[in-house]
Amino acid sequence: MAKGSHRRPDKRKKKNTKYSDELKGIQRIKDRDKEIQKSKALVRQMRGKKWSEEDFEEEFESKIL
């Protein structure tokens, strides 16, 4: 059978890897922050606490900035 629609890998359009690497880095940081927040919430639930000064300070600072 003929490979009619098969394209060689080197024929692909080159993408801007610098830009995509930056985006991947930003997304990785966001994902890491989400995981940290989830783990903090879980620890807080396990302890029976619903409020912590450190978390409140962090949230307050992030809202200001």
Biopython code that builds the backbone (N, CA, C, O; Angstrom):
import numpy as np
from Bio.PDB.StructureBuilder import StructureBuilder

atoms = [
    (1, "MET", "N", (0.838, -1.193, 0.000)),
    (1, "MET", "CA", (0.000, 0.000, 0.000)),
    (1, "MET", "C", (0.876, 1.246, 0.000)),
    (1, "MET", "O", (1.945, 1.283, 0.609)),
    (2, "ALA", "N", (0.397, 2.244, -0.689)),
    (2, "ALA", "CA", (1.146, 3.503, -0.762)),
    (2, "ALA", "C", (0.840, 4.361, 0.462)),
    (2, "ALA", "O", (-0.268, 4.354, 0.997)),
    (3, "LYS", "N", (1.852, 5.090, 0.876)),
    (3, "LYS", "CA", (1.665, 5.984, 2.023)),
    (3, "LYS", "C", (1.295, 7.370, 1.494)),
    (3, "LYS", "O", (2.106, 8.295, 1.538)),
    (4, "GLY", "N", (0.094, 7.503, 1.006)),
    (4, "GLY", "CA", (-0.315, 8.738, 0.345)),
    (4, "GLY", "C", (-0.276, 9.965, 1.244)),
    (4, "GLY", "O", (0.272, 10.996, 0.856)),
    (5, "SER", "N", (-0.850, 9.869, 2.436)),
    (5, "SER", "CA", (-0.953, 11.055, 3.291)),
    (5, "SER", "C", (0.183, 11.138, 4.314)),
    (5, "SER", "O", (0.208, 12.041, 5.151)),
    (6, "HIS", "N", (1.112, 10.201, 4.242)),
    (6, "HIS", "CA", (2.215, 10.199, 5.214)),
    (6, "HIS", "C", (3.202, 11.321, 4.904)),
    (6, "HIS", "O", (3.674, 11.446, 3.774)),
    (7, "ARG", "N", (3.512, 12.136, 5.916)),
    (7, "ARG", "CA", (4.486, 13.223, 5.726)),
    (7, "ARG", "C", (5.746, 12.904, 6.508)),
    (7, "ARG", "O", (5.697, 12.323, 7.592)),
    (8, "ARG", "N", (6.856, 13.290, 5.946)),
    (8, "ARG", "CA", (8.118, 13.097, 6.657)),
    (8, "ARG", "C", (8.175, 14.052, 7.842)),
    (8, "ARG", "O", (7.697, 15.181, 7.733)),
    (9, "PRO", "N", (8.741, 13.637, 8.965)),
    (9, "PRO", "CA", (8.795, 14.484, 10.159)),
    (9, "PRO", "C", (9.486, 15.819, 9.922)),
    (9, "PRO", "O", (9.101, 16.824, 10.521)),
    (10, "ASP", "N", (10.507, 15.848, 9.053)),
    (10, "ASP", "CA", (11.254, 17.092, 8.848)),
    (10, "ASP", "C", (10.475, 18.100, 8.002)),
    (10, "ASP", "O", (10.907, 19.245, 7.864)),
    (11, "LYS", "N", (9.341, 17.698, 7.436)),
    (11, "LYS", "CA", (8.532, 18.614, 6.625)),
    (11, "LYS", "C", (7.582, 19.448, 7.488)),
    (11, "LYS", "O", (6.934, 20.373, 6.998)),
    (12, "ARG", "N", (7.511, 19.111, 8.766)),
    (12, "ARG", "CA", (6.587, 19.830, 9.645)),
    (12, "ARG", "C", (6.971, 21.288, 9.816)),
    (12, "ARG", "O", (8.141, 21.655, 9.710)),
    (13, "LYS", "N", (5.968, 22.112, 10.082)),
    (13, "LYS", "CA", (6.218, 23.528, 10.351)),
    (13, "LYS", "C", (6.908, 23.636, 11.710)),
    (13, "LYS", "O", (6.484, 23.010, 12.681)),
    (14, "LYS", "N", (7.960, 24.424, 11.768)),
    (14, "LYS", "CA", (8.677, 24.584, 13.029)),
    (14, "LYS", "C", (7.882, 25.493, 13.947)),
    (14, "LYS", "O", (7.411, 26.554, 13.538)),
    (15, "LYS", "N", (7.739, 25.064, 15.193)),
    (15, "LYS", "CA", (7.014, 25.911, 16.138)),
    (15, "LYS", "C", (8.002, 26.679, 17.005)),
    (15, "LYS", "O", (9.165, 26.298, 17.137)),
    (16, "ASN", "N", (7.526, 27.745, 17.581)),
    (16, "ASN", "CA", (8.366, 28.595, 18.419)),
    (16, "ASN", "C", (8.557, 27.901, 19.768)),
    (16, "ASN", "O", (7.724, 28.031, 20.664)),
    (17, "THR", "N", (9.648, 27.171, 19.902)),
    (17, "THR", "CA", (9.849, 26.370, 21.107)),
    (17, "THR", "C", (10.116, 27.234, 22.326)),
    (17, "THR", "O", (9.756, 26.859, 23.441)),
    (18, "LYS", "N", (10.741, 28.386, 22.128)),
    (18, "LYS", "CA", (11.019, 29.261, 23.273)),
    (18, "LYS", "C", (9.711, 29.682, 23.931)),
    (18, "LYS", "O", (9.580, 29.629, 25.154)),
    (19, "TYR", "N", (8.748, 30.097, 23.121)),
    (19, "TYR", "CA", (7.453, 30.545, 23.626)),
    (19, "TYR", "C", (6.713, 29.392, 24.306)),
    (19, "TYR", "O", (6.171, 29.560, 25.398)),
    (20, "SER", "N", (6.690, 28.222, 23.662)),
    (20, "SER", "CA", (5.961, 27.089, 24.229)),
    (20, "SER", "C", (6.638, 26.596, 25.509)),
    (20, "SER", "O", (5.954, 26.144, 26.428)),
    (21, "ASP", "N", (7.962, 26.674, 25.582)),
    (21, "ASP", "CA", (8.660, 26.279, 26.803)),
    (21, "ASP", "C", (8.294, 27.199, 27.957)),
    (21, "ASP", "O", (8.121, 26.747, 29.089)),
    (22, "GLU", "N", (8.176, 28.511, 27.664)),
    (22, "GLU", "CA", (7.775, 29.457, 28.709)),
    (22, "GLU", "C", (6.375, 29.137, 29.202)),
    (22, "GLU", "O", (6.116, 29.148, 30.405)),
    (23, "LEU", "N", (5.468, 28.852, 28.265)),
    (23, "LEU", "CA", (4.098, 28.519, 28.646)),
    (23, "LEU", "C", (4.061, 27.250, 29.490)),
    (23, "LEU", "O", (3.344, 27.180, 30.488)),
    (24, "LYS", "N", (4.837, 26.251, 29.084)),
    (24, "LYS", "CA", (4.889, 25.004, 29.847)),
    (24, "LYS", "C", (5.412, 25.257, 31.249)),
    (24, "LYS", "O", (4.910, 24.686, 32.217)),
    (25, "GLY", "N", (6.424, 26.116, 31.359)),
    (25, "GLY", "CA", (6.979, 26.452, 32.670)),
    (25, "GLY", "C", (5.961, 27.142, 33.551)),
    (25, "GLY", "O", (5.829, 26.817, 34.731)),
    (26, "ILE", "N", (5.238, 28.098, 32.978)),
    (26, "ILE", "CA", (4.207, 28.813, 33.739)),
    (26, "ILE", "C", (3.120, 27.845, 34.182)),
    (26, "ILE", "O", (2.680, 27.881, 35.331)),
    (27, "GLN", "N", (2.685, 26.978, 33.267)),
    (27, "GLN", "CA", (1.632, 26.014, 33.590)),
    (27, "GLN", "C", (2.101, 25.050, 34.672)),
    (27, "GLN", "O", (1.328, 24.674, 35.553)),
    (28, "ARG", "N", (3.374, 24.650, 34.604)),
    (28, "ARG", "CA", (3.918, 23.738, 35.614)),
    (28, "ARG", "C", (3.877, 24.391, 36.990)),
    (28, "ARG", "O", (3.530, 23.745, 37.980)),
    (29, "ILE", "N", (4.234, 25.685, 37.050)),
    (29, "ILE", "CA", (4.213, 26.407, 38.322)),
    (29, "ILE", "C", (2.784, 26.511, 38.848)),
    (29, "ILE", "O", (2.544, 26.319, 40.040)),
    (30, "LYS", "N", (1.829, 26.817, 37.954)),
    (30, "LYS", "CA", (0.425, 26.920, 38.363)),
    (30, "LYS", "C", (-0.072, 25.585, 38.908)),
    (30, "LYS", "O", (-0.733, 25.532, 39.944)),
    (31, "ASP", "N", (0.260, 24.499, 38.188)),
    (31, "ASP", "CA", (-0.161, 23.172, 38.628)),
    (31, "ASP", "C", (0.442, 22.830, 39.982)),
    (31, "ASP", "O", (-0.227, 22.254, 40.840)),
    (32, "ARG", "N", (1.711, 23.187, 40.170)),
    (32, "ARG", "CA", (2.374, 22.918, 41.445)),
    (32, "ARG", "C", (1.684, 23.684, 42.572)),
    (32, "ARG", "O", (1.461, 23.141, 43.654)),
    (33, "ASP", "N", (1.345, 24.958, 42.312)),
    (33, "ASP", "CA", (0.657, 25.762, 43.323)),
    (33, "ASP", "C", (-0.698, 25.164, 43.678)),
    (33, "ASP", "O", (-1.090, 25.153, 44.845)),
    (34, "LYS", "N", (-1.418, 24.665, 42.664)),
    (34, "LYS", "CA", (-2.714, 24.029, 42.920)),
    (34, "LYS", "C", (-2.541, 22.806, 43.809)),
    (34, "LYS", "O", (-3.311, 22.598, 44.747)),
    (35, "GLU", "N", (-1.528, 21.997, 43.511)),
    (35, "GLU", "CA", (-1.278, 20.801, 44.309)),
    (35, "GLU", "C", (-0.929, 21.172, 45.748)),
    (35, "GLU", "O", (-1.369, 20.508, 46.687)),
    (36, "ILE", "N", (-0.140, 22.232, 45.922)),
    (36, "ILE", "CA", (0.228, 22.680, 47.263)),
    (36, "ILE", "C", (-1.018, 23.109, 48.021)),
    (36, "ILE", "O", (-1.184, 22.757, 49.189)),
    (37, "GLN", "N", (-1.900, 23.870, 47.366)),
    (37, "GLN", "CA", (-3.134, 24.325, 48.011)),
    (37, "GLN", "C", (-4.009, 23.138, 48.400)),
    (37, "GLN", "O", (-4.586, 23.116, 49.487)),
    (38, "LYS", "N", (-4.107, 22.143, 47.502)),
    (38, "LYS", "CA", (-4.903, 20.954, 47.801)),
    (38, "LYS", "C", (-4.344, 20.227, 49.013)),
    (38, "LYS", "O", (-5.096, 19.811, 49.894)),
    (39, "SER", "N", (-3.019, 20.073, 49.058)),
    (39, "SER", "CA", (-2.418, 19.338, 50.165)),
    (39, "SER", "C", (-2.580, 20.106, 51.472)),
    (39, "SER", "O", (-2.803, 19.501, 52.521)),
    (40, "LYS", "N", (-2.469, 21.449, 51.419)),
    (40, "LYS", "CA", (-2.673, 22.249, 52.626)),
    (40, "LYS", "C", (-4.104, 22.103, 53.126)),
    (40, "LYS", "O", (-4.338, 21.966, 54.326)),
    (41, "ALA", "N", (-5.063, 22.134, 52.194)),
    (41, "ALA", "CA", (-6.471, 21.998, 52.567)),
    (41, "ALA", "C", (-6.722, 20.627, 53.185)),
    (41, "ALA", "O", (-7.463, 20.504, 54.161)),
    (42, "LEU", "N", (-6.108, 19.611, 52.618)),
    (42, "LEU", "CA", (-6.286, 18.257, 53.135)),
    (42, "LEU", "C", (-5.712, 18.138, 54.541)),
    (42, "LEU", "O", (-6.337, 17.552, 55.425)),
    (43, "VAL", "N", (-4.526, 18.692, 54.746)),
    (43, "VAL", "CA", (-3.898, 18.650, 56.071)),
    (43, "VAL", "C", (-4.777, 19.387, 57.074)),
    (43, "VAL", "O", (-4.962, 18.933, 58.204)),
    (44, "ARG", "N", (-5.318, 20.536, 56.649)),
    (44, "ARG", "CA", (-6.176, 21.331, 57.525)),
    (44, "ARG", "C", (-7.426, 20.544, 57.908)),
    (44, "ARG", "O", (-7.858, 20.572, 59.060)),
    (45, "GLN", "N", (-8.006, 19.840, 56.931)),
    (45, "GLN", "CA", (-9.196, 19.027, 57.212)),
    (45, "GLN", "C", (-8.868, 17.916, 58.197)),
    (45, "GLN", "O", (-9.647, 17.626, 59.105)),
    (46, "MET", "N", (-7.718, 17.304, 58.009)),
    (46, "MET", "CA", (-7.339, 16.197, 58.883)),
    (46, "MET", "C", (-7.116, 16.680, 60.308)),
    (46, "MET", "O", (-7.404, 15.958, 61.263)),
    (47, "ARG", "N", (-6.614, 17.877, 60.452)),
    (47, "ARG", "CA", (-6.395, 18.427, 61.785)),
    (47, "ARG", "C", (-7.684, 18.965, 62.395)),
    (47, "ARG", "O", (-7.770, 19.166, 63.606)),
    (48, "GLY", "N", (-8.678, 19.196, 61.553)),
    (48, "GLY", "CA", (-9.925, 19.768, 62.041)),
    (48, "GLY", "C", (-9.911, 21.281, 62.045)),
    (48, "GLY", "O", (-10.813, 21.911, 62.598)),
    (49, "LYS", "N", (-8.886, 21.878, 61.426)),
    (49, "LYS", "CA", (-8.812, 23.334, 61.350)),
    (49, "LYS", "C", (-9.409, 23.787, 60.028)),
    (49, "LYS", "O", (-9.303, 23.099, 59.012)),
    (50, "LYS", "N", (-10.037, 24.953, 60.059)),
    (50, "LYS", "CA", (-10.565, 25.505, 58.815)),
    (50, "LYS", "C", (-9.864, 26.797, 58.457)),
    (50, "LYS", "O", (-10.039, 27.300, 57.347)),
    (51, "TRP", "N", (-9.084, 27.344, 59.353)),
    (51, "TRP", "CA", (-8.459, 28.636, 59.105)),
    (51, "TRP", "C", (-7.056, 28.611, 59.684)),
    (51, "TRP", "O", (-6.832, 28.090, 60.777)),
    (52, "SER", "N", (-6.127, 29.169, 58.953)),
    (52, "SER", "CA", (-4.756, 29.228, 59.429)),
    (52, "SER", "C", (-4.184, 30.594, 59.090)),
    (52, "SER", "O", (-4.421, 31.114, 57.999)),
    (53, "GLU", "N", (-3.435, 31.178, 60.014)),
    (53, "GLU", "CA", (-2.901, 32.526, 59.823)),
    (53, "GLU", "C", (-1.992, 32.606, 58.602)),
    (53, "GLU", "O", (-2.087, 33.552, 57.821)),
    (54, "GLU", "N", (-1.115, 31.625, 58.432)),
    (54, "GLU", "CA", (-0.167, 31.647, 57.315)),
    (54, "GLU", "C", (-0.893, 31.684, 55.975)),
    (54, "GLU", "O", (-0.553, 32.476, 55.096)),
    (55, "ASP", "N", (-1.905, 30.815, 55.826)),
    (55, "ASP", "CA", (-2.649, 30.772, 54.572)),
    (55, "ASP", "C", (-3.390, 32.083, 54.345)),
    (55, "ASP", "O", (-3.447, 32.584, 53.222)),
    (56, "PHE", "N", (-3.955, 32.636, 55.414)),
    (56, "PHE", "CA", (-4.676, 33.902, 55.280)),
    (56, "PHE", "C", (-3.729, 35.005, 54.829)),
    (56, "PHE", "O", (-4.076, 35.814, 53.969)),
    (57, "GLU", "N", (-2.529, 35.037, 55.412)),
    (57, "GLU", "CA", (-1.544, 36.053, 55.026)),
    (57, "GLU", "C", (-1.152, 35.903, 53.560)),
    (57, "GLU", "O", (-1.048, 36.894, 52.837)),
    (58, "GLU", "N", (-0.934, 34.658, 53.119)),
    (58, "GLU", "CA", (-0.555, 34.413, 51.728)),
    (58, "GLU", "C", (-1.659, 34.865, 50.776)),
    (58, "GLU", "O", (-1.389, 35.518, 49.769)),
    (59, "GLU", "N", (-2.916, 34.511, 51.102)),
    (59, "GLU", "CA", (-4.034, 34.901, 50.246)),
    (59, "GLU", "C", (-4.188, 36.417, 50.211)),
    (59, "GLU", "O", (-4.447, 37.002, 49.159)),
    (60, "PHE", "N", (-4.027, 37.042, 51.370)),
    (60, "PHE", "CA", (-4.171, 38.494, 51.464)),
    (60, "PHE", "C", (-3.103, 39.192, 50.626)),
    (60, "PHE", "O", (-3.393, 40.143, 49.899)),
    (61, "GLU", "N", (-1.858, 38.706, 50.738)),
    (61, "GLU", "CA", (-0.766, 39.297, 49.959)),
    (61, "GLU", "C", (-0.996, 39.115, 48.461)),
    (61, "GLU", "O", (-0.738, 40.027, 47.675)),
    (62, "SER", "N", (-1.478, 37.942, 48.069)),
    (62, "SER", "CA", (-1.699, 37.697, 46.645)),
    (62, "SER", "C", (-2.834, 38.569, 46.105)),
    (62, "SER", "O", (-2.802, 38.977, 44.944)),
    (63, "LYS", "N", (-3.840, 38.857, 46.943)),
    (63, "LYS", "CA", (-4.928, 39.736, 46.501)),
    (63, "LYS", "C", (-4.433, 41.168, 46.343)),
    (63, "LYS", "O", (-4.831, 41.868, 45.412)),
    (64, "ILE", "N", (-3.575, 41.599, 47.245)),
    (64, "ILE", "CA", (-3.044, 42.963, 47.187)),
    (64, "ILE", "C", (-2.163, 43.129, 45.955)),
    (64, "ILE", "O", (-2.283, 44.114, 45.227)),
    (65, "LEU", "N", (-1.280, 42.165, 45.725)),
    (65, "LEU", "CA", (-0.354, 42.224, 44.582)),
    (65, "LEU", "C", (-1.065, 41.741, 43.356)),
    (65, "LEU", "O", (-0.477, 41.704, 42.276)),
]
sb = StructureBuilder()
sb.init_structure("model")
sb.init_model(0)
sb.init_chain("A")
sb.init_seg("    ")
for serial, (resi, resn, name, xyz) in enumerate(atoms, 1):
    if name == "N":
        sb.init_residue(resn, " ", resi, " ")
    sb.init_atom(name, np.array(xyz, "f"), 0.0, 1.0, " ", f" {name:<3s}", serial, name[0])
structure = sb.get_structure()
